[in-house]
Amino acid sequence: MAGQLNIAKALNEALRKSLENDPKTLLMGEDIGKLGGVFRITDGLQKDFGEDRVIDTPLAESGIVGTAIGLALRGYRPVVEIQFDGFVYPAFDQIVTQLAKMHARALGHVKMPVTIRIPYGGGIGAVEHHSESHEAYFAHTAGLRVVSPSNPNDAHWMLRQAIESDDPVIFLEPKRRYWDKGEVQDEAELPLHSARIVRPGTDATLIAYGPMVKVCQEAAAAAEEDGRKLEVVDLRSLSPIDFATVEASVKRTGRGIVVHEAPVFLGLGAELAARLTESCFYHLEAPILRVGGYHAPYPPSRVEETYLPDLDRVLDAVDRALAF
Amino acid sequence: MTVKSTARARKKAAPGVPDNLRTGTDAPAELVQLLTPEGDRVEHPEFPLVTTPEEIRALYRDLVLVRRFDAEATSLQRQGELGLWASLLGQEAAQVGSGRAMRPGDYAFPTYREHGVAWCRDVDPLNLLGMFRGVNHGGWDPNEKNFHLYTIVIGSQTLHATGYAMGITKDGADDAVIAYFGDGASSQGDVNEAFTFASVYNAPVVFFCQNNQWAISEPTTNQTKIPLYRRASGFGFPGVRVDGNDVLACLAVTRWALDHARSGNGPVLVEAFTYRMGAHTTSDDPTRYRLTEETESWKAKDPILRLRAHLDKEGLADEAFFAEVEAQSEQLGLRVREGVRSMPDPDPTLIFDHVYAEPHTLVDEERAEYEAYAASFEGGENL
């Protein structure tokens, strides 16, 4: 297993292992069979595991998630692919009203081991509805677990852990990083819901996940040239959030900046800012700042660079934090 | 006036729909019936039913007990013991007929009104009342009696039923599933997606639509321009309309449909043509939207009176039998009343108990916060 893989291949290998390890694991989605999915994440899997386990579904997202719930009730472990972030909304009712609540409604008598994979986020020059970041909706829903890897190793192991979980997991894949390469280890380093400090620092903490981790690492490298040491925390899990790791980091640095593609207003950054203000109040040298998308529909691709947080916007926030 | 006549003239001038594109809106719908409202047995060539007097008596007993349970629940709501009740009054035959058609391995996915089906699946009636009292959201183990939790959002469960049926096919089992829904739900996207999935995957599921003529205040004409059972043909599977107040016909048609589905022939749509004699729920007021005459006309088709007439005419039951059923009915009423009144409120920490199957740090943290808050009051946790 160990070796250099890109995120797409690391995910493909994770699905392959999951299909091999548990005969109850099924893949469902649009164009995931012969085509291998529009991003080729399921490439070759239908050929090797058959149409009965790698299922090309009708084009009906609510139907895909609703039948996945039924299959889970029958003892299966469905892994659903939603083709693009903006196409999940027809399934929103089944996810929020049915999937998330079933375990609680049944007082624990039934489990919902359903994983919903969604390529999300912008930066690929796509048309409308293909670049959205909707993690806050799902993280706001009790009963769902929400995770997002930022690199091939996490992509591989977090997907395997998500599939093994007996709870529904929304698995958000940073689609603009699908082709980024990295080492994939032989074993999982961390439990699914632990955050990771990907770069140690002392002056401020950048908190990010998914596609923005790379941006923050680049920003930290640039800041170092100016003599500023920024710590970067990769959240990895958005529900639950590993607050202990984030809080320890912010207590050390005294400053926190949350970075995500999703709109700032009521995004994960808002929750983190409130939370860190409460728990790190006497350690803070500056208010927790947020860098993210604007309160506007995701823009046409020719101006998406303006909408998406980049190195400069992150460094601008660092300047503001350090100015306090 | 001028405008009106112009519009009419335009309409007249438009080309007519070619014969081969007509939807059959005007064609009379066929209704499968094995027992007339007067209690006379009639035969249907496609749905023969052989019954023993004992079986017919058992169906009668079911109908009476289910109606009694339902009436008791309505009373308990009026007395403030339940927050809400969705009565099945008038739909007993559709539910008992279809419920008794199921085999033990078959699985039912109900709406929130399938009390009669629950009865047939041997679900304790008190389990159904927990959610209407507000002590849980259902909470029974669906796999114990193969009866899923009640689903309140309209039509969602038809997809769960279809997915479950797809799983049956994968397992190579010969069980089948019934997805219950109503005339209003037939307009939902989920129901139409369920039809599509079931059809293309040949899933062993019977879509059992109780057309009770009303979706709260909206008549079936707000949902469809063709008889609902004919929707099935557009999805590529058979549809049947059955007299939903005729327990024998519902039994025969559902039994056929389940066997059709379990034999690998794919789904069936059964439209049980019936009537919601009561309000939508105890919070509803049907006098605002429907005429008493309509309700009265359906009284003449009552499912229990019709079977009673049949039993009497054919001499299939004696006075001792009816007395015994009456005694059972009283006993059931008592058990339900006492059971509901003594149903304890859950501990408040139930809120945190089953949010996830595996530990979740936020839920654990909020539980601890709540417990510490509750303990800060004098006398501990009794807030």
Interface residues (C-beta under 8 A of the other chain):
Chain A: D52 T57 P58 A60 S62 G63 V65 G66 T67 A68 I69 G70 L71 A72 L73 R74 G75 Y76 P90 D93 Q94 T97 Q98 K101 M102 H103 A104 R105 A106 L107 G108 H109 V110 K111 M112 A142 G143 R145 S165 D166 D167 H193 S239 P240 I241 D242 F243
Chain B: N136 H137 G138 G139 W140 D141 P142 N143 H148 L149 T151 V153 S156 T158 L159 H160 A161 T162 G163 Y164 A165 M166 G167 I168 K170 D171 G189 D190 E193 A194 T196 F197 V200 D353 H354 V355 Y356 A357 E358 H360 T361 L362 V363
